[in-house]
Structures are given as structure tokens and as C-alpha cells.
Amino acid sequence: MTAALQLDQVVKHFPGPRRGTRVHAVNDVSFSVAPGETVALVGESGSGKTTLGRLALQLERVTSGRVLLEGRDITQLSQSALRALRPHMQMVFQDPWATLNPRMRIRSVLEEPLKLHTTLSAPERLARIVGMAERVHLGGSLLDRFPAQLSGGQLQRVALARALMTQPRLVVLDEPTSSLDLSVRAEILELLAELRAQSQVSYLFITHDLGTVRLIADRIVVLYLGAIVESGPTALIFNHARHPYTRALFSAQLSTDVRERRERVVLQGEIPSPVDLPRGCSFAGRCPAADDRCRAERPALVTESAVQIACFKPGVALAAR
């Protein structure tokens, strides 16, 4: 089966703060998203999650590597050719308010992508708008309101509806629930699952909230300093994480279930600068188990059963506090 999205050895550099330097934002990243699958990108701020999401849709151009949408390499396409593909790949941003025109009624917000990307007649557009509003549980009366008259949860539903209006096959969601309270967050996650079941859309879900990941993702990709350190099925990564960074990241996540509480692994040191990456493993300077080999060599991402991991000492015991 052809992947909905495939990234193949993707690299992205940005100009550095000084002449002749560059920021290594994404470093040799490869993964795929199957049709109807949800893959979560997790990691600390600055790990490259949002940049990868933008690269997946070619909102940013890659420095090298390939991005394939349903088997088609989109990295070499012209802007006009990319525009023709926009209906099939959409993005939902963290702050829906920032992406909505405050002077447009919600009905017009939802109609805009249909005018741009389809040949539907006015009655057909209206029918799709009403149908989509029902699917995302937006009352019909809200269609005549302006964004400022809606709550945060309602605005996020509008953002989802707008992204789905053109029936895309891939949606990148960048922290779509981070600004919402817990009850509204749960509603949005249920809605995402419902919409995926209805349309078999694929999600690339960007978040730092591991509780959300556990609820929605089929697979997890853990990023550190622009590179994958571990990836695999959600249950396996949560229950048997083997990379020291993944284990430290998960240990910081509080759980209400006593059986799942982990001893906190406290990392020492600072995250290296993406302008001046270390020679060996990028995590070696903070890893409690690092040795001379870790500091001298960069571990390759290898597959062990259903999990990929980049570590010379996977599963080694870590000091906890």
C-alpha cells in the first residue's frame, strides 16, 4: 500500500546567526504515514517538529531529501503545481484565531477553500458547508457569526472544518489542542478520531503533550535536535521505550495511574546548539549513560522488531531522582 506521506532522508538548514553558519533544523529524517493512520511527532521545543510539519506540506522547501504525497515526490514541484495539490494536504495551526480573517463570517471562512480549489456551484458549496458544520458539531447559527464571537473550542472546530472542506488525504495538526482546557481538548480529540473513521484521512500530529499522543496516535516519532531517536507503535514506545531521551521525556509526564508512574529521570546539561552540532550522538552531553563512543560516533537509526532506535546502549539503566 502506498503511504499517504513519506519523508525520505529529509534535511533542512536555515541561515545561521553569523555569516557562513547554518542552523541544522532537520537532520536526515525518514518516516511514513499510512492511509488512515495517525503519527505523532513529539519532542522538546526546538526539536524540529513544526519545521517537519511544514516540510511535509512543502510550506518550507527541503535542503535535501524527498517528500512523497501518495508516492509522488512533491519537493521538485513548482509553486503553481503545489497549489494544485493543496486541496489534498492541509494544515491546522496551534492558534486558530491567528489564521482566521476576523472580518469574515464563519460561513465565508468555510466557503473560501471551495471557491479556490473546486468548481462547485453556490448551492453545492452551501450544502458542503452545512454538512461539514454538522460533522464537526458546529451549530448552524454559528455560521453567521464572526471569529471573535466564538469560543476557543469553537474556533478550533472551524479550523478543522476549513481544513477538511476540500476532502484532503493528509492533515498536519500543529499543537491543535495545546491552548484548550481539558474538557474541550477531549472533545476535539474525539472529533478527530470520528472524522478519521469517516473519511480515512491521515494525520501528522505535532505535540508535546504525551497524554494526547496516547489517546490519538497509532505510532510515535520522537525527535531530538532535528533527528529521530526512537519511533514505533504507540503502545510499545509508551510501555517499553528504550532510548534514554524517550525514557526521560516520558518520566516527566505525570500520570494519575499509580501503576504507570515512573521514577523521574532528570537530565543534566544544555541542549546543544543546532548551529554547532556535536560530533557524536547529539544527546551524549545530557545522557546519564553516555560513554566515549557516544561522544565520538553518531549512532545510526536501526530497526529492532517494530521499533527504530538510534542508540549504542538502548535500554540501559538510568539514574532516577
N, C-alpha and C positions, 0 to 999 in steps of 0.2 A: 504494500500500500504506500502510495506517495505521501510524504509528510506534508502537512499544511504549511509548515515553516521549517526550514533547515538553515542553520548557520554553520559555515564550513571554514575553520581557521580564520575567523574574523579578527582583524586588528584595527584599532582606531587610535590615532595620535592627534593631539591638538598642539598648537604652538605654545611653547613654554614661556615662563615669565621673563627670561633673558634671551637675547639673540642667540640663535644656534641651539637652543634647548627645545625639548618637546615633552608634553605630558602623555604618558603611556596609559590611556584611559581604559582600553580593552586590549587584552593580550592573548591572541591565538585561541579564541573561544569557538567551540563546536558543540552544538546540540540541536535537537529537533523537537517539534511539537506535532503530534499525530492529529488527524482529523477528529474533532470532538474531544480532544484532550486539554487539560489544564496543567500547564507547567509553571511553577513559581520560581522567580528569581529572588534569592534572599542574600543578605549581607549587610554590613555596616554602611553608613553614609560614606560616599566616595568609593564604593566597591565597583562601580560601573553599571549598576542595574538600569538606571534610567537611560544612560547612553546606549546600552544594548537594546533597550526597547525602541529607541529612536532609530538605531541602525536596522532593526528588524523591519521597519516600515520605510527605510531609506529617507527618513526625515533628516538624518545625518548620513553622509556618504562614508563608506568604509575606506580605510587607508589601504588595506589589502584583505583578501578573502572573498567569500561568496555568501550571498543571502538568496535563498531559493524560496519562492512562493509557489507551492504546489508543483515543485520540480523545475520552475522557471527562474533562472538567475536574473534578479532584478537590479544587481549592482551596476550594470553597464547601460541601463536604460536611460533615455533622455528624460527631461522633466515632463515633457508632454506625454511620453509613454507611461511614466509613473502616474501622472494624473488620471490616465485611463484605467489604472489599476486601483486607484484609491477606494472605489466602492467596495472592493473585495478585502481591504485591510484598513482597519480603523483603530483609533487610539482614544482611550478615556483617561483624562488627566486627573491629577490629585485634587485640584481646586476647580470644580465645575463653574463657579462664578466667574473665574478669570477667562473662561473660554466661551462664555455666552454674551451676546450683544444685549446690553441692558435695555436698549430701545426697541427690541423685537419681542413680540408676544411669543409664547411658547409654541403656538401653532406654526408661526413663521419660522421659528428655530428648527422645528422638525421638518418643515417643508423644504428648507433650503437645500439639503443634500439631494433631495429628489429632483429639484429643478436643475441642479448642477450635473447630476450623473445619470438621470433616467429620461425617458421620453414619455412618462406617464402624463395623462391628461389631468386637468384640475380635479374632476370628480374622483379619478383613480388615486391621486395624491391624498385627497381628503380621506378616502377610505383607508389607505395605509396608515395615515397619521392616527386616526381614531382607533384602528386595530392595534397599533403599536402602543398607544397610550393605555389601552386595556391590558396588554401583555405586561407592561411594567407597573401596572397598578396606579396609574395616574388618572384621577377623576377627570371626566370630560370638561368640567367647569374650569379646570386649571389651564386648559389650552388657551384661554383668552387672557391669562394673566401675564405679567412681566416677571423676569427672573427675581427682582427684588421682593416680589410678593410671595415667594416660595421659601420653604424651609431648606436646610442643608440636605436632608434626605430626599426631598422632592427634586432639588436641583440635580442630585446625582442620578436620580431616575431619568430625568430629562437628558442628561449626558449619555446615559446608556441607550435610551431610546434613539437619540440622534445618531449614535454610532451604529446602531442596528438597522436604521431605516433602509439602507441600501443592501441589506442581507449579506454582510461580509462573511468571509470564511475564516478570518483571523481578526481578533480584537486584542490589542495590547492595553492592559489596565495598569496604570502607574499610581500605586497607593490610593486606590479608589475609595477606601473606607477609613483612611487614617484620620480624617477630620470629623468623623461622625461619632456620636455617642454609641454605647454598646448595643442598645436596643435597635437603633437604626442600622448599625453595622450588620447585625444578624439578619435583618430584613433584606439588605442589599445582597448579602451572600446567598441567601435563599433564592432571591430573584435571579442572580447569576446562574445558579445551578438549574433553575427552572428553564431559563432561556436556552441554556446549553442543551438540555434534554429535548427541547422543542425543535431546535434548528441544527444541532450538531456543530455549532460554531466552536472554534478552538480559541483558548485564552492563553496569553502570556501574561502572568500575574506578577507584578513587581511589588514587593512589600518588605517591610522589616518586622512585621507582626507575625510571629510564628504560630500563634493561636489561629489566626485567619488561614494560614497556609494549611494547617492540619485539616481544616474544615472543607477547603475547596480544591486543593491541588492533588493531581494524580502523581506527579513527580516534582522533585525539588532540584534546583541547581544552586549550589552555594558558591558565591563569588567572594574573592578576597583580592583586593588591589587589581581588579580588572581581569582576573583569571579564575577559572573553575578549580576549586579544590576538592569538591565532592558533589556527586549527583546520583540520583536514583529514585526508586519508588518512595512515596511519602512515608509509608509505614516503616519501611526498612531504615530510612535515614533517621526518623524520629526515635526508633527503638534501638538501633544498632549503629549510630553514627561512629565513624572510625577516624576521621581527620581531627586532629587536635583543635583546629579552629571551629569546626562544626560543633564539636562537643562543648567548647567554651561558650559558643553562641547560644546553644540550646540550654546550657546550665543557667544562663542569665534570665531565661524565660520562666516566670513564676507559674506554678500550676496549683489548682485547687485540689487536685487529686494527690493524696499523700503517697500513693504507690508510684507516682510519676515524678516526685520531687527529686532533683539531682543535687548533689553537692556542688556548690558554686566553684567553678574554675575561674580564677582571677588572672587575667593576662597582664603581664608587665610590659613596659616599654611602649614606644610610639609606633604608629603605622608608618612605614617608610614613605618617602616622597615618591609620587608617581613620576616625577621628573628624573629621579636618580634611583632606579630600582636596584636592589641588592643583587649580587652575582648569583647567589644560590637561591634557595627557597625564599620567597618573599615574606613568609610567615616566620622564618627562623629566629628573627630578633625578638619575637614575642612568645615563641613556643616553649613551654616548660620542658619538652623532651628533645629539643634540638641539639645536634652534635656537630662536629667539624664537617662531616659530609653534607649535612643540611645547609650549612653556611657556604659551602663551596660549589655544590651542584644543584641544579633546578630539577625537581622530580617531575617525571612525565605523568600525564593522566592515563592511568591504566584501568582496565575493566576487571573487576573481581565479582563473579556471579552477575547480579543485576545492577551493581553499583560501580561507578567510576570514582577513582580517588587519586589525588596527586600528593603522595607522602611516602617517605622512606620507612617510616615507623608507624604504620596505621594501627590503631587500637592500643597503643602503648598506654600504660597507666599514667595519669596526670595528677599532679598535686592539687588538692582541693582545699578550699577555705570555707 
